[in-house]
Amino acid sequence: MDKASVIRVVIGVLGLIKLFLEPYGYEIPQELIDAIANVIAVVAIAWVGWKNNYLSKKGKKQKEVLQKYDLK
């Protein structure tokens, strides 16, 4: 499952929780749901940025091998 799908599912679950709790007098402000979604999006973007670039020692070694064999 990709990151965008995970974010959509989490936002949907938060929306369902909000709909379920409102009749009982509990309200989750939309700003809180938006804030949680933003935090999840930032974490997902940071993770993708880290994993898809050659930033770690292992990644730098991988890049060297790719360049050595003219694959990148």
C-alpha positions in Angstrom: 0.0 0.0 0.0 1.4 3.4 -0.9 1.7 6.4 1.4 -1.1 8.3 -0.2 -3.5 5.4 0.4 -2.5 5.2 4.1 -3.1 8.9 4.5 -6.5 8.7 2.9 -7.5 5.8 5.1 -6.4 7.5 8.3 -8.3 10.7 7.3 -11.3 8.6 6.6 -11.1 6.8 9.9 -10.8 10.1 11.7 -13.9 11.3 9.8 -15.8 8.2 10.8 -14.8 8.6 14.5 -16.0 12.2 14.3 -19.3 11.2 12.8 -19.8 8.5 15.4 -19.0 10.7 18.4 -21.0 13.8 17.5 -24.4 12.4 18.4 -23.0 11.6 21.9 -21.9 15.2 22.5 -18.2 14.7 21.7 -16.8 17.0 19.0 -13.5 16.7 17.2 -12.7 20.0 15.6 -11.9 19.9 11.9 -8.7 21.8 12.6 -7.5 18.8 14.7 -8.3 16.4 11.9 -6.5 18.7 9.4 -3.5 19.0 11.8 -3.2 15.2 12.1 -3.5 14.7 8.4 -0.7 17.4 7.9 1.6 15.6 10.3 1.1 12.3 8.6 1.7 13.9 5.2 4.9 15.5 6.4 6.2 12.2 7.8 5.3 10.4 4.6 7.0 13.1 2.5 10.2 12.9 4.7 10.2 9.1 4.5 9.9 9.1 0.7 12.5 11.7 0.3 14.9 9.8 2.5 14.3 6.4 0.9 14.4 7.6 -2.7 17.7 9.5 -2.5 21.2 8.4 -1.9 21.7 10.1 1.5 22.8 7.3 3.8 26.1 5.4 3.6 24.4 2.5 2.1 22.7 4.7 -0.5 26.0 6.4 -1.4 27.5 2.9 -2.0 24.6 1.9 -4.1 25.0 5.1 -6.2 28.7 4.4 -6.7 27.9 0.8 -7.9 25.2 2.1 -10.3 27.6 4.7 -11.7 30.4 2.2 -12.0 28.3 -0.1 -14.2 26.8 2.9 -16.0 23.3 2.1 -14.8 22.5 5.6 -13.6 
